[in-house]
């Protein structure tokens, strides 16, 4: 390996910034009227920020519509995954700042939920679900994952890398990344099992008994419906084991047609 993220972080500032700014979709600059060169919005605010620790294996960039906004409209973090010598997408966040906010990231006492791993805000989750959002989403998205992935592949290729890896935190994330050519190196068989067991008569299908808002009959028909049910613990109830987030990878330039939810409705 001829480079490291830390080495990229240590490049001269302008060279470093130009490199990582390549990953911001052009649509962001156009829609929110942000000057690509100055990174200043129409209100005269610099709304793009980067975190580039010179001794760490990650880089992070975030964009806001206004400096005072609570939430980013776009943010990513990448690192180097040494095992597969790949570019690892630690996280990607894309929010429509003008859409309604759902406080699923904090519980009813105002404490962070850590994406539901520490605690949950059930009333806000129900509101989000009924508004068409998936687990973990605080606002509607901007449908820019595909555009971002094009930039990420180009970025990885420029570094001499041939693989992009990521962890799919939620079920709907895994289905989304399948669309963009990702395949599984952990969790693929479980994803197939989930699809099988959501079929009529399956163990997951039988659990959709209207016993809670997250277990309504018919939720197996959509990606988001399944994702809410799995987030609510239906997998462990049916099989006695917690569902583990899949690990996925993509060979750059190749589109492998993995589909663990045929005829999906998102």
MOFEN-V843442 format. One record per backbone hydrogen bond with DSSP energy under -0.5 kcal/mol. NH is the residue of the N-H (numbers start at 0). CO is the residue of the C=O. If there is no record, write none. Layout:
# MOFEN-V843442
NH,CO / NH,CO
This chain:
# MOFEN-V843442
7,3 / 8,4 / 9,5 / 10,7 / 15,11 / 16,12 / 17,13 / 18,14 / 19,15 / 20,16 / 21,17 / 21,18 / 22,19 / 23,20 / 24,22 / 27,24 / 28,24 / 29,25 / 30,26 / 31,27 / 32,29 / 33,28 / 34,39 / 38,34 / 40,44 / 43,40 / 46,38 / 46,44 / 47,38 / 48,61 / 50,59 / 51,49 / 55,52 / 58,77 / 59,50 / 60,75 / 61,48 / 62,73 / 63,46 / 68,65 / 72,62 / 73,62 / 74,92 / 75,60 / 76,90 / 77,58 / 78,87 / 79,56 / 80,78 / 80,85 / 81,79 / 85,80 / 86,162 / 87,78 / 87,85 / 88,86 / 88,164 / 89,76 / 89,87 / 90,76 / 92,74 / 94,72 / 95,139 / 96,94 / 98,95 / 101,137 / 103,101 / 105,102 / 106,110 / 109,106 / 112,104 / 113,104 / 116,113 / 117,112 / 118,112 / 121,119 / 124,120 / 125,121 / 126,122 / 127,123 / 128,124 / 129,125 / 130,126 / 131,128 / 132,127 / 136,133 / 147,143 / 148,144 / 149,145 / 150,146 / 151,147 / 152,148 / 153,149 / 154,150 / 155,151 / 156,152 / 157,153 / 158,154 / 158,155 / 159,156 / 160,155 / 163,249 / 164,86 / 165,247 / 166,88 / 167,245 / 168,166 / 173,169 / 174,170 / 175,171 / 176,172 / 177,173 / 178,174 / 178,175 / 179,175 / 179,176 / 180,177 / 181,176 / 182,248 / 184,246 / 185,246 / 190,186 / 191,187 / 192,188 / 193,189 / 194,190 / 195,191 / 196,192 / 197,193 / 197,194 / 198,195 / 201,198 / 203,196 / 204,196 / 205,201 / 206,202 / 206,203 / 207,203 / 207,204 / 208,206 / 209,214 / 214,211 / 215,212 / 218,215 / 220,217 / 221,218 / 222,264 / 225,221 / 226,222 / 227,223 / 228,224 / 229,225 / 230,226 / 231,227 / 232,229 / 233,228 / 236,232 / 237,233 / 238,234 / 239,235 / 246,185 / 247,165 / 248,182 / 249,163 / 251,161 / 251,249 / 253,250 / 255,180 / 255,253 / 256,254 / 257,255 / 263,260
